[in-house]
Amino acid sequence: MRLPTIFNLVTFSLLFLSCSLTASPKRIATLAPHLTEWTYSLGNGEQIIAVSSYSDYPEDAKRHPIIADANGINLTKLVELKPDLVLVWRSNAKLGQIEKMRQLGLNVFVSDPHTLEDIEKEVLALGEELAQQVAAKNYTKKFKSDIQALKERYQKTSPSSAFFQLWHTPIMTANKHTLVNQIFEMCGLKNVFSSSKVNYPTVNKEQVLLKQPEFIVISEMDNDNVQSSIWHGMNTIPAVKKKQIIKLNPDHLHRYTNRVLIAANELCHKVSAF
């Protein structure tokens, strides 16, 4: 009887260890808007105990306490909440805060997406952390399929030139190593500042004028048109003369989630309509 008993104990121990390693976290802090969205999308919204500022989607996300913002993460409050998993955006953490969280014994998942491919890769990695591998695979499969459908419908061999305006005071744009540039390419647009050595460079009106963009795409949601108003009267720019200025919702355009394709769909449709 000894061997079967030992065998059963070993088998039980291995099963228990396997279940422990794949168990879904019960208390999750999602310290960036895109991480909050990913967690809800993968089915773990009920396990969220804290979020960052601007974690406003889905609607249920607004009910959670905010413990992180542009100034960094409130580590004291985070520790008090006793999370068993902390999802943090590298760009949203002050210098040394990620290392400090690990020193405090917290289980930290670091996100640092820049491209569409990064979204796919990180969602799959998060699926492993949350024991939601199937949900993550379904998410990325549909995401890739939707991207391919947009490319097949709108991508052109002879793209139109376009200037992207992230902000107006100072005027900021984006280069080829950004999510925005990928969306431009998807919609048959060529980013006039794609070759910049800085991901989000500052430029002036004269530089934009020299590029002669056929479209100006602005990250703006407000109805007061503050950002687009800086181009009034500059009819020597083709985009202004032809009134080919397009505004996109920043909450769609700059979130590293499947909702970025809402902005892509809108941009592609508007460009094709001109």
N, C-alpha and C positions, 0 to 999 in steps of 0.2 A: 504493500500500500504506500510505502515511502516515496517511490519514484513518481507515481501519478499525483501524489499530494504536492511534491516539489514542483512538478510540471505545471500543475494548476495554479500554484502561487506565482510562478514566473510568468505564466500567460496572463494572469490577472494584473500583475504589476505592469507588464508591457502595455496592456490595454488601457490601464489607468493613466500611464505616462502619455500615451498617444492622445487620449481625450483631453488631458491637461494642456498639452502643447497646442491643440487645435481649438480649444475652447474660445468662444467669442468674448471679448472684454465686456465687463459689466458697467464700467464707469469711464467714459471717454471725454476728454477735453479736445475740442476741435478749434484750434487757434488761428484760423484763416477762413474767409468765406468759402473758398473753393473746397477746403477740407470738410467744412460743415455740409456742403452740398453732396460731396462724394459719400459721406457717411450715411446721409439720408437715402441716397440713391442705391446704396448697397444693402439697405434694410436695417441699419443700426441707429436710426434717429432716436429711439427711445432710450438708448444708453448714453446719450450726450448729457453731460452735467454742466458744461460751460463752453462758451464760444468767444470769438473775437468781435470787435466792432464791425459793422456792415455784414454780419452773417444774418442776412434777412431773407434767405430763400432755402427751403420752402417757408411758408408763413409760420409754421410751427417753430422754426428756428429762433424766432424773435422772443420766445418765452424764456430762453436760457440766460443765465447771468453772463455778463461780459467781463472777461478778465485779461483781455489783450487788446491793444490798439496800436496806432502808429508810433507811440512812445515805447512800445515793448510789452512784455508779459509781466503781470503781477504774480511773481513767484510765491509770495506769501499766501495769497488767496488760493493759488493753484495747489499748493501742498495741503492746505486745509481741506480741500475738496476730496483728497485722496483718490485721484484717478488711477486706474490700472493701465491706461494708455493715453499718451498725450500726442496729438497730431499737431505739428508745428511747421509753419512756413519759414524757411530760412530767412527770407527777406523781411519778415515781421518780427524777428527776434533781435534784441540788442546784442552787441558783441559779448560773447561769453555766456549768454543765457542758456543755450542748448547744452553746453558742457556742464553748466551749473545744475540743470535739471537732471542730468545723468548722474552727477555726483550725489544728488539727493536721493538717488535710487529709483527715479521715475523711468518708466518704459516709454521711450520717445521715438516717434516716427517722423523723420524729417522730409519735408516736401520742398522741391525746388524746380518746378516746371518752367519751361521757356517755349516749348513747341507743342504741336499736336501730338507728336510721337511721345513726348514726355508725359502727356496726359494719359495716354494708353498704358505706358509702362508703369506709372505710379499708381493708377487705379488697380492694376493687377497686383502690385505689391501690397497695396492697402487691403485688397481682398484676402491676401494671405494672412495679414495681421488680424483681420476681423473674422477669419474663418468663413468668408463669403466668396470663395473662389468661383463658384458657379455664377453668382450675381455679377462679379467683376468681369468675367469672361463675356457674359451677355451684354454688359454695358459697353465694353470695348469693341465687341463684334458689331453692334449697331452703330457705334461711333465711327468706326472705319468704313462701314458700308455707306453711311450718310455722306462722309467726306468724298468717297469715290464717286457717288452719284452727282455731287456738286461739280466735281472736276470734269466729269464726262459731259455735263450739260453746259458749263460756262467757260472752262479753261480754253484759252485761245493761243494759237501759234504766234500771232502778232498782237501782243497785249497793248492796251492803252496806257499812257503814262498817268501816274496818280501821285499826289502828295498827301501824306497822312499827317493830321494835326492832332497831337495828343493834348497839347495845352497852348494857350495863346499869349501868356505873359510870364516868362518868355515863350516864344514859339518853340515847341518841342515836337520832334517827329520820331521815327523808328527806322532801324536798318534791317538788313536781310536776316539777321539772327533772331527775329522776334515772331511772335504768334501773328501779329498784324500782317507782316510780310507774307506769311503763308496764306492768310485769308485773301490778300490781294491777288496772289498768284492763282488761287482757286477760282477767282472771279474774272480772270483775264486782265489783270492790272499789273503794271510794272512800277514798283516803288522808286520814285526819282532819287531818294536818298538811301537806297539799298546798300551802296558801297561804303557808307560811313563806317569809321572804325569804332565808333561808340554806338552801343545798342539804342540809346535814346538821346540823340544829339540835340543841341539847341541850335536853331538857325534863325535867319532874319528874312524879311519880306523880299529883299533884293536877291537873295539866294534862291528863293522859291520862284521868283520872276524869271531868273536865268534858266531854270529847269523847264519852264513852260508846260506845266502839267495840264492834261486834258480833264482831269478830275481832281477835286479836293475832297477828302474824306475826313470828317471831324468827329472826334469822340465827345459827343455832347447830347444831353438829354433835355436840358432846360429850354423852355419856350422863348426866353428872352433873346436867344441868338447872339449872346455876347461873343462867343468864339468865332462865329462866322462873320460877324460885323467888321472884323479887322480887314476883310478883303473888299469891302464896299468901294466901288470906284476904280478898282485895279483891273480894268477891262483888257489890259495888255496880257493878262494871264488867260489862256484859253478856257480854263475851267470856270473862271468868273464871267467872261464874256458870254459863254454858252449856258451859264447858270447850272453848271454841272457840279454843284456842291452837295454832298451827301452827309447827313448827320446819322450817327449810330449810337444806340444806347450803351453807355460805358459798362453797365452791369452785365451786358451780354458779351461785349467785345473783349473785356479784360478779365473775365472769370475763366479760370482754367478748368472748365467743365464742359459737358455736352451742350450747354446753353450758348457756348461761343458760336455754334452752328446756326443759331437764330440770327446772330449778327451777320454771319457769312451769307445765309440765305437772303437776308434783306439787302445786303450790299450787292450781291450778284444780280438779284432781280432789278434793283434800281439802275445799275450800270447797263444792263441789257435793254432797259426800257428807253434809254436816251438815244 
